[in-house]
Amino acid sequence: MRYIKPLFFSLSMVLASVLMPATSQAAATESAPQLPTQLLRLGNSTLEVEIAATNQSRQRGLMHRHVMAEEHGMLFVFEQAERLCFWMRNTYIPLSIAYLDKDATIIEIFDMQALDERSVCSTAPAQFALEVNQGWFERHQIQVGQRVEGIVP
């Protein structure tokens, strides 16, 4: 009987150490406010994006997430076209970012590494930024000069 208590305690501690990070990660994801979503069309591909159109949602972006479905992304909407800069602080997913002009035409595409705090800036004024899993644009043959359909500013 004395052997069972220490064994039970040890198993309980192992189980708790495995479940604790999973629940804290889920809690962090659940605490993020739900953003509106929209379907975008890029060439022959469809992408479901969350819309980050407020200062708070743009600042949070995809921070603290560890996974994102392949056909998902985030569209950052700004009031006017300007030079935009993004970084990857607290962002665990390697991403590709496309900067779009006021007409939703892709003007630049960059790859960004997880947790890299160096700024990745547009060289021309952009009104939108579209973040997807790294390599998504390449895998779907999306290039600079293409227009993104479905953006409702």
Beta strands, then each sheet from edge to edge (+ up, - down):
strand 1: 37-42
strand 2: 45-52
strand 3: 72-82
strand 4: 85-86
strand 5: 95-100
strand 6: 106-112
strand 7: 120-121
strand 8: 126-133
sheet 1: 1+ 2- 3- 8+ 5- 6+
sheet 2: 4+ 7-
end
